[in-house]
Amino acid sequence: MTLDPSLLSLMPDSVTIEPYLSETSGRDAAYGAAVTYQAQILPWTERVIGRDGRDRRSTAQVIIPERLVIDDRSRLTIVSPAGYTPSQPPIIAVRPGGGALGLDHTVILC
């Protein structure tokens, strides 16, 4: 189930996600085709322990109104609001969101 359509007006921003595919022989990341999603981007500070065990602090939260499986090595680009800095923040964590009343969504901390 996705987010209730009546709540989509709360998602004025947009992002693209290029899914992480693999690492090349040159140790560069390879990505799949970019997919654009409607989103809400909020300032958000949270302490997160990354995949590598390092302590990190998020500076933003990206809420996407559907349940997605996103590898934290994927590439996130903030399309709007225009001028958002950095436009390609690293993904620190990905969490499913959900609850009553059809509030299923995905939360990306970056």
ChimeraX commands (.cxc) that place a marker at each C-alpha (Angstrom):
marker #1 position 0.00,0.00,0.00 radius 0.5
marker #1 position 1.30,3.48,-0.82 radius 0.5
marker #1 position 0.71,6.76,0.92 radius 0.5
marker #1 position -2.87,8.02,0.90 radius 0.5
marker #1 position -3.29,10.19,-2.26 radius 0.5
marker #1 position -4.81,13.03,-0.22 radius 0.5
marker #1 position -1.43,13.45,1.52 radius 0.5
marker #1 position 0.58,13.85,-1.70 radius 0.5
marker #1 position 0.13,17.63,-1.56 radius 0.5
marker #1 position 2.57,17.50,1.38 radius 0.5
marker #1 position 5.26,16.21,-1.01 radius 0.5
marker #1 position 6.28,19.31,-3.03 radius 0.5
marker #1 position 9.87,18.23,-3.74 radius 0.5
marker #1 position 11.39,15.68,-6.11 radius 0.5
marker #1 position 14.44,13.42,-6.09 radius 0.5
marker #1 position 16.03,10.90,-8.42 radius 0.5
marker #1 position 17.55,7.66,-7.26 radius 0.5
marker #1 position 20.07,5.72,-9.31 radius 0.5
marker #1 position 20.18,2.21,-7.80 radius 0.5
marker #1 position 23.60,0.84,-6.86 radius 0.5
marker #1 position 24.42,-2.14,-9.09 radius 0.5
marker #1 position 28.01,-3.13,-8.42 radius 0.5
marker #1 position 31.58,-2.03,-8.09 radius 0.5
marker #1 position 33.72,-1.91,-11.23 radius 0.5
marker #1 position 37.21,-3.38,-11.45 radius 0.5
marker #1 position 38.48,0.18,-10.94 radius 0.5
marker #1 position 36.56,0.26,-7.63 radius 0.5
marker #1 position 34.06,2.80,-8.94 radius 0.5
marker #1 position 30.35,2.36,-8.24 radius 0.5
marker #1 position 28.10,1.36,-11.14 radius 0.5
marker #1 position 24.50,2.61,-11.07 radius 0.5
marker #1 position 21.26,1.76,-12.84 radius 0.5
marker #1 position 18.88,4.14,-14.57 radius 0.5
marker #1 position 17.64,7.11,-12.55 radius 0.5
marker #1 position 14.04,7.05,-11.33 radius 0.5
marker #1 position 12.29,10.25,-10.23 radius 0.5
marker #1 position 10.07,10.32,-7.13 radius 0.5
marker #1 position 7.84,12.91,-5.53 radius 0.5
marker #1 position 9.20,13.63,-2.03 radius 0.5
marker #1 position 9.26,15.85,1.00 radius 0.5
marker #1 position 12.72,17.02,2.11 radius 0.5
marker #1 position 13.07,18.18,5.70 radius 0.5
marker #1 position 16.03,19.37,7.78 radius 0.5
marker #1 position 16.72,16.49,10.16 radius 0.5
marker #1 position 19.57,15.79,12.54 radius 0.5
marker #1 position 19.95,12.26,13.80 radius 0.5
marker #1 position 22.85,10.09,14.92 radius 0.5
marker #1 position 23.15,7.00,12.73 radius 0.5
marker #1 position 25.63,4.10,12.78 radius 0.5
marker #1 position 26.52,3.44,9.14 radius 0.5
marker #1 position 27.08,0.15,7.34 radius 0.5
marker #1 position 30.80,0.55,8.02 radius 0.5
marker #1 position 30.20,0.98,11.78 radius 0.5
marker #1 position 31.06,4.69,11.75 radius 0.5
marker #1 position 29.00,7.19,13.72 radius 0.5
marker #1 position 27.39,9.73,11.37 radius 0.5
marker #1 position 24.94,12.63,11.66 radius 0.5
marker #1 position 22.17,13.16,9.17 radius 0.5
marker #1 position 21.32,16.68,8.02 radius 0.5
marker #1 position 18.17,15.91,6.02 radius 0.5
marker #1 position 15.31,13.47,5.80 radius 0.5
marker #1 position 13.78,12.58,2.44 radius 0.5
marker #1 position 10.29,11.09,2.61 radius 0.5
marker #1 position 9.07,9.22,-0.48 radius 0.5
marker #1 position 5.35,8.32,-0.57 radius 0.5
marker #1 position 5.79,4.65,-1.38 radius 0.5
marker #1 position 7.62,1.64,-0.03 radius 0.5
marker #1 position 10.95,1.17,-1.82 radius 0.5
marker #1 position 13.96,-1.07,-1.36 radius 0.5
marker #1 position 16.97,1.24,-1.65 radius 0.5
marker #1 position 20.59,0.25,-1.09 radius 0.5
marker #1 position 22.38,2.95,0.91 radius 0.5
marker #1 position 25.13,2.92,-1.75 radius 0.5
marker #1 position 22.63,4.20,-4.35 radius 0.5
marker #1 position 22.99,7.74,-5.68 radius 0.5
marker #1 position 20.39,10.27,-4.54 radius 0.5
marker #1 position 19.98,13.57,-6.40 radius 0.5
marker #1 position 17.75,16.32,-5.07 radius 0.5
marker #1 position 15.99,17.82,-8.09 radius 0.5
marker #1 position 13.78,20.28,-6.25 radius 0.5
marker #1 position 13.83,22.47,-4.35 radius 0.5
marker #1 position 16.31,24.06,-6.76 radius 0.5
marker #1 position 19.60,25.07,-5.20 radius 0.5
marker #1 position 19.50,22.47,-2.42 radius 0.5
marker #1 position 23.06,21.92,-1.20 radius 0.5
marker #1 position 24.52,19.40,-1.58 radius 0.5
marker #1 position 22.47,18.23,-4.54 radius 0.5
marker #1 position 23.83,14.66,-4.20 radius 0.5
marker #1 position 24.06,14.01,-0.46 radius 0.5
marker #1 position 25.29,10.58,0.60 radius 0.5
marker #1 position 22.59,8.20,1.83 radius 0.5
marker #1 position 23.28,7.39,5.48 radius 0.5
marker #1 position 20.27,5.15,6.18 radius 0.5
marker #1 position 17.03,3.95,4.60 radius 0.5
marker #1 position 14.00,3.06,6.69 radius 0.5
marker #1 position 10.53,1.86,5.86 radius 0.5
marker #1 position 7.83,4.07,7.29 radius 0.5
marker #1 position 4.27,3.08,7.92 radius 0.5
marker #1 position 1.34,3.06,10.17 radius 0.5
marker #1 position -2.39,3.28,10.23 radius 0.5
marker #1 position -4.45,5.10,7.62 radius 0.5
marker #1 position -2.33,4.12,4.62 radius 0.5
marker #1 position 0.81,5.98,5.63 radius 0.5
marker #1 position 3.30,3.59,4.02 radius 0.5
marker #1 position 6.39,5.44,2.84 radius 0.5
marker #1 position 10.20,5.31,2.70 radius 0.5
marker #1 position 12.49,7.55,4.75 radius 0.5
marker #1 position 16.03,8.28,3.58 radius 0.5
marker #1 position 18.45,9.95,5.97 radius 0.5
marker #1 position 21.25,11.86,4.32 radius 0.5
marker link #1:1,2 radius 0.2
marker link #1:2,3 radius 0.2
marker link #1:3,4 radius 0.2
marker link #1:4,5 radius 0.2
marker link #1:5,6 radius 0.2
marker link #1:6,7 radius 0.2
marker link #1:7,8 radius 0.2
marker link #1:8,9 radius 0.2
marker link #1:9,10 radius 0.2
marker link #1:10,11 radius 0.2
marker link #1:11,12 radius 0.2
marker link #1:12,13 radius 0.2
marker link #1:13,14 radius 0.2
marker link #1:14,15 radius 0.2
marker link #1:15,16 radius 0.2
marker link #1:16,17 radius 0.2
marker link #1:17,18 radius 0.2
marker link #1:18,19 radius 0.2
marker link #1:19,20 radius 0.2
marker link #1:20,21 radius 0.2
marker link #1:21,22 radius 0.2
marker link #1:22,23 radius 0.2
marker link #1:23,24 radius 0.2
marker link #1:24,25 radius 0.2
marker link #1:25,26 radius 0.2
marker link #1:26,27 radius 0.2
marker link #1:27,28 radius 0.2
marker link #1:28,29 radius 0.2
marker link #1:29,30 radius 0.2
marker link #1:30,31 radius 0.2
marker link #1:31,32 radius 0.2
marker link #1:32,33 radius 0.2
marker link #1:33,34 radius 0.2
marker link #1:34,35 radius 0.2
marker link #1:35,36 radius 0.2
marker link #1:36,37 radius 0.2
marker link #1:37,38 radius 0.2
marker link #1:38,39 radius 0.2
marker link #1:39,40 radius 0.2
marker link #1:40,41 radius 0.2
marker link #1:41,42 radius 0.2
marker link #1:42,43 radius 0.2
marker link #1:43,44 radius 0.2
marker link #1:44,45 radius 0.2
marker link #1:45,46 radius 0.2
marker link #1:46,47 radius 0.2
marker link #1:47,48 radius 0.2
marker link #1:48,49 radius 0.2
marker link #1:49,50 radius 0.2
marker link #1:50,51 radius 0.2
marker link #1:51,52 radius 0.2
marker link #1:52,53 radius 0.2
marker link #1:53,54 radius 0.2
marker link #1:54,55 radius 0.2
marker link #1:55,56 radius 0.2
marker link #1:56,57 radius 0.2
marker link #1:57,58 radius 0.2
marker link #1:58,59 radius 0.2
marker link #1:59,60 radius 0.2
marker link #1:60,61 radius 0.2
marker link #1:61,62 radius 0.2
marker link #1:62,63 radius 0.2
marker link #1:63,64 radius 0.2
marker link #1:64,65 radius 0.2
marker link #1:65,66 radius 0.2
marker link #1:66,67 radius 0.2
marker link #1:67,68 radius 0.2
marker link #1:68,69 radius 0.2
marker link #1:69,70 radius 0.2
marker link #1:70,71 radius 0.2
marker link #1:71,72 radius 0.2
marker link #1:72,73 radius 0.2
marker link #1:73,74 radius 0.2
marker link #1:74,75 radius 0.2
marker link #1:75,76 radius 0.2
marker link #1:76,77 radius 0.2
marker link #1:77,78 radius 0.2
marker link #1:78,79 radius 0.2
marker link #1:79,80 radius 0.2
marker link #1:80,81 radius 0.2
marker link #1:81,82 radius 0.2
marker link #1:82,83 radius 0.2
marker link #1:83,84 radius 0.2
marker link #1:84,85 radius 0.2
marker link #1:85,86 radius 0.2
marker link #1:86,87 radius 0.2
marker link #1:87,88 radius 0.2
marker link #1:88,89 radius 0.2
marker link #1:89,90 radius 0.2
marker link #1:90,91 radius 0.2
marker link #1:91,92 radius 0.2
marker link #1:92,93 radius 0.2
marker link #1:93,94 radius 0.2
marker link #1:94,95 radius 0.2
marker link #1:95,96 radius 0.2
marker link #1:96,97 radius 0.2
marker link #1:97,98 radius 0.2
marker link #1:98,99 radius 0.2
marker link #1:99,100 radius 0.2
marker link #1:100,101 radius 0.2
marker link #1:101,102 radius 0.2
marker link #1:102,103 radius 0.2
marker link #1:103,104 radius 0.2
marker link #1:104,105 radius 0.2
marker link #1:105,106 radius 0.2
marker link #1:106,107 radius 0.2
marker link #1:107,108 radius 0.2
marker link #1:108,109 radius 0.2
marker link #1:109,110 radius 0.2
view
